[in-house]
Amino acid sequence: MAKTWQKFSQIIFLVLFAVLIITGRMQLWMGLFALSVILALLFGRFYCGWICPINTLMKGIIWVKRKLKIGKFNTPFLITHPFFRYAFLAIFLLAFVFVMKTGRKLPVLPALLALGAGLTLFFPEELWHRYLCPYGTILNLTGSHSRRALTLDAGSCSGCGTCSKVCSAGAVGQTAGKKYEIDRGLCLLCLDCVARCPQDAIQYHRRRKV
């Protein structure tokens, strides 16, 4: 049921994004994003999994690639260096400041949409979500401290690795005990791991106090 509501949400916000682009009111979308950054402290990166039009379009491309059995290149090792992530964020912020200061309209958000979709044609989703997306870099800062997040019950986990394989953001890593854990700062709350876990070991819980 949650996945059904998620798809409905993604379609609604994709349409809203298109309408705001056409009407030239992208500042409203940036306001929505700013609000999601704050709320990520409470609920995690729901913007990525439920709202982001880039992710929605990427999922459609991945579906087509699977149907046509189109392969993909591995993520270039050089791109995984943190420099690229923060350099891309700096470029995004500078472009945004330029627009605010000069009043000139630059297609920053449509360009990001095209770039994310274009890269997905050739590379894994992780390349965009984890290493390049400026939205994701910002949301990582607050999402890392979210009160609620997807958590994996170590007692129920069989160590099969399904969650790690289906995670499009590379947010699931293996521990020293051969179990798996989810990095809340990287997790997109896409719920793919929840839907595919054979042990039903992943739940959306309030963060436990240490």
Backbone torsions as a table, in degrees:
resi	resn	phi	psi	omega
1	MET	NA	-40.0	-179.4
2	ALA	-62.3	-39.0	180.0
3	LYS	-66.5	-33.5	178.0
4	THR	-65.9	-45.6	177.9
5	TRP	-64.6	-35.4	179.0
6	GLN	-63.2	-46.3	179.6
7	LYS	-62.9	-39.6	177.5
8	PHE	-62.0	-44.1	178.8
9	SER	-62.1	-43.9	-178.8
10	GLN	-61.9	-42.1	-179.9
11	ILE	-65.8	-44.2	179.9
12	ILE	-59.4	-46.6	-177.6
13	PHE	-74.2	-27.9	174.7
14	LEU	-65.8	-42.2	177.1
15	VAL	-64.6	-43.3	178.8
16	LEU	-60.8	-42.3	178.7
17	PHE	-60.0	-44.8	-179.9
18	ALA	-63.2	-40.9	179.6
19	VAL	-64.1	-42.0	-179.7
20	LEU	-67.3	-34.0	176.2
21	ILE	-65.5	-46.7	-177.8
22	ILE	-63.5	-39.0	-177.3
23	THR	-88.5	-3.2	178.2
24	GLY	70.1	34.7	-178.5
25	ARG	-118.6	45.2	-176.2
26	MET	-68.4	-15.6	176.8
27	GLN	-63.2	-28.5	177.5
28	LEU	-66.9	-37.3	178.2
29	TRP	-67.5	-39.7	178.2
30	MET	-64.4	-32.5	175.5
31	GLY	-65.8	-40.6	177.2
32	LEU	-62.9	-41.7	179.0
33	PHE	-65.0	-43.6	-179.8
34	ALA	-59.5	-40.0	178.0
35	LEU	-64.5	-39.4	-179.5
36	SER	-67.6	-30.0	177.3
37	VAL	-63.9	-41.7	179.0
38	ILE	-68.9	-45.0	-178.0
39	LEU	-69.4	-17.4	177.2
40	ALA	-63.4	-22.4	175.6
41	LEU	-64.4	-25.8	-178.8
42	LEU	-100.6	-42.2	-169.7
43	PHE	-116.8	-4.6	-177.5
44	GLY	88.8	-170.7	-173.3
45	ARG	-83.7	59.8	179.5
46	PHE	-65.9	-25.5	178.7
47	TYR	-57.1	-43.5	-176.2
48	CYS	-64.8	-45.3	-174.6
49	GLY	-86.7	-19.8	-172.6
50	TRP	-121.3	-18.6	-172.9
51	ILE	-122.8	-43.5	-170.3
52	CYS	-52.2	117.9	179.6
53	PRO	-67.7	-27.6	178.2
54	ILE	-64.9	-47.5	179.6
55	ASN	-63.4	-39.7	179.4
56	THR	-61.1	-46.1	179.4
57	LEU	-66.1	-38.4	179.2
58	MET	-62.8	-39.5	178.8
59	LYS	-62.3	-38.5	177.8
60	GLY	-64.7	-40.2	179.0
61	ILE	-65.7	-41.9	179.0
62	ILE	-62.3	-39.9	179.6
63	TRP	-61.5	-44.4	179.3
64	VAL	-65.0	-41.9	-179.6
65	LYS	-61.7	-39.2	179.7
66	ARG	-67.8	-40.3	179.9
67	LYS	-64.6	-38.5	-178.8
68	LEU	-90.2	-1.7	179.8
69	LYS	56.7	46.8	179.1
70	ILE	-88.4	129.5	-178.6
71	GLY	-78.4	-175.5	-179.5
72	LYS	-148.2	155.4	175.1
73	PHE	-83.5	156.5	174.5
74	ASN	-73.4	155.7	176.5
75	THR	-64.2	123.6	179.4
76	PRO	-57.6	132.7	-176.9
77	PHE	-59.7	-36.0	-178.0
78	LEU	-60.7	-35.8	-177.7
79	ILE	-67.0	-24.7	-177.0
80	THR	-73.4	-8.3	178.3
81	HIS	-70.0	134.5	-178.2
82	PRO	-54.8	-23.8	-180.0
83	PHE	-55.0	-44.0	-177.1
84	PHE	-66.2	-37.7	-179.0
85	ARG	-63.0	-47.4	-176.6
86	TYR	-80.2	-27.0	175.2
87	ALA	-66.9	-41.3	179.3
88	PHE	-66.4	-37.8	176.6
89	LEU	-64.6	-41.3	179.4
90	ALA	-61.8	-42.1	178.3
91	ILE	-62.7	-42.0	179.2
92	PHE	-62.4	-46.1	-178.8
93	LEU	-67.2	-38.5	178.2
94	LEU	-64.2	-40.8	178.1
95	ALA	-64.4	-39.6	179.9
96	PHE	-66.2	-43.6	178.5
97	VAL	-63.6	-40.1	178.7
98	PHE	-59.9	-43.1	178.8
99	VAL	-64.5	-42.6	-178.7
100	MET	-66.7	-39.1	-176.6
101	LYS	-76.1	-40.9	-173.7
102	THR	-96.5	-20.5	-177.7
103	GLY	79.9	-1.4	178.5
104	ARG	-75.8	141.4	-177.2
105	LYS	-94.2	117.1	174.7
106	LEU	-112.9	139.8	-178.5
107	PRO	-77.2	56.6	-175.2
108	VAL	-64.3	-51.3	-176.3
109	LEU	-68.6	-44.2	175.2
110	PRO	-61.0	-34.5	179.3
111	ALA	-65.7	-40.1	177.3
112	LEU	-64.5	-39.8	178.2
113	LEU	-60.6	-46.2	-179.6
114	ALA	-66.3	-39.4	-178.9
115	LEU	-66.9	-46.2	179.5
116	GLY	-61.4	-43.4	179.6
117	ALA	-67.7	-40.2	-178.8
118	GLY	-64.2	-43.0	179.5
119	LEU	-65.4	-32.7	-179.3
120	THR	-67.9	-21.3	176.9
121	LEU	-65.0	-26.7	-172.8
122	PHE	-120.9	-22.6	-174.1
123	PHE	-126.6	166.2	175.8
124	PRO	-63.3	154.0	178.5
125	GLU	-58.3	-30.7	-178.2
126	GLU	-56.7	-32.7	-179.5
127	LEU	-56.5	-43.3	-179.7
128	TRP	-79.7	-51.8	-173.6
129	HIS	-61.2	-43.3	-171.9
130	ARG	-95.3	-31.4	-169.9
131	TYR	-114.0	-18.0	-175.1
132	LEU	-125.8	-37.1	-172.4
133	CYS	-57.3	118.0	179.5
134	PRO	-67.4	-31.8	175.8
135	TYR	-61.3	-45.3	-178.8
136	GLY	-64.1	-37.4	178.6
137	THR	-62.9	-41.4	178.2
138	ILE	-68.1	-45.7	-178.0
139	LEU	-67.5	-25.0	177.1
140	ASN	-62.2	-33.3	-177.7
141	LEU	-64.8	-42.3	180.0
142	THR	-90.9	-35.5	-179.9
143	GLY	-62.1	-27.8	179.1
144	SER	-64.3	-19.6	-177.6
145	HIS	-113.8	16.6	-176.2
146	SER	-62.5	144.5	179.2
147	ARG	-74.0	-31.8	179.1
148	ARG	-118.7	144.8	-178.5
149	ALA	-165.0	165.8	173.0
150	LEU	-72.7	127.4	179.4
151	THR	-126.2	147.2	-178.3
152	LEU	-106.9	122.0	179.8
153	ASP	-74.9	109.6	-177.2
154	ALA	-59.8	-31.4	-179.2
155	GLY	-69.9	-29.4	-179.0
156	SER	-93.3	-21.1	-177.1
157	CYS	-65.9	129.8	179.8
158	SER	-93.0	-7.5	-179.1
159	GLY	77.2	22.0	-177.2
160	CYS	-72.0	-24.5	177.7
161	GLY	83.9	6.9	-180.0
162	THR	-59.7	-41.8	-178.6
163	CYS	-60.8	-39.7	-180.0
164	SER	-68.0	-37.4	-177.8
165	LYS	-69.4	-36.1	-175.9
166	VAL	-90.4	-10.2	-178.2
167	CYS	-71.7	119.2	-176.5
168	SER	-82.5	-6.2	-178.4
169	ALA	-112.0	-0.2	-177.6
170	GLY	65.1	34.3	-175.7
171	ALA	-89.0	-8.8	-177.6
172	VAL	-106.2	121.3	-179.0
173	GLY	-124.3	158.7	-179.0
174	GLN	-92.1	138.1	179.8
175	THR	-89.7	176.3	179.3
176	ALA	-64.0	-26.4	-180.0
177	GLY	-86.8	15.3	178.5
178	LYS	68.3	11.3	173.3
179	LYS	-94.6	-177.8	-177.9
180	TYR	-123.7	153.3	176.6
181	GLU	-141.6	156.9	-175.0
182	ILE	-109.1	127.2	176.4
183	ASP	-80.5	109.3	-175.1
184	ARG	-65.2	-24.8	178.8
185	GLY	-72.6	-26.9	179.6
186	LEU	-97.4	-22.1	-175.6
187	CYS	-62.9	129.3	-179.4
188	LEU	-90.0	-3.9	-174.5
189	LEU	57.0	36.5	179.4
190	CYS	-77.8	-16.5	176.0
191	LEU	71.5	9.8	178.3
192	ASP	-63.1	-39.7	-179.9
193	CYS	-67.5	-35.5	178.6
194	VAL	-64.6	-44.0	-177.8
195	ALA	-68.3	-29.3	-173.7
196	ARG	-100.4	-12.8	-177.6
197	CYS	-64.7	118.7	-178.2
198	PRO	-71.7	-15.2	-178.0
199	GLN	-103.3	0.0	-175.3
200	ASP	51.8	42.5	-174.2
201	ALA	-92.4	-1.9	-175.8
202	ILE	-112.7	125.2	-178.5
203	GLN	-135.2	157.6	177.1
204	TYR	-93.3	107.3	-171.5
205	HIS	-126.0	163.2	169.9
206	ARG	-73.7	140.7	-178.0
207	ARG	-65.0	132.5	179.1
208	ARG	-78.3	140.6	176.7
209	LYS	-79.1	136.5	179.1
210	VAL	-91.8	NA	NA
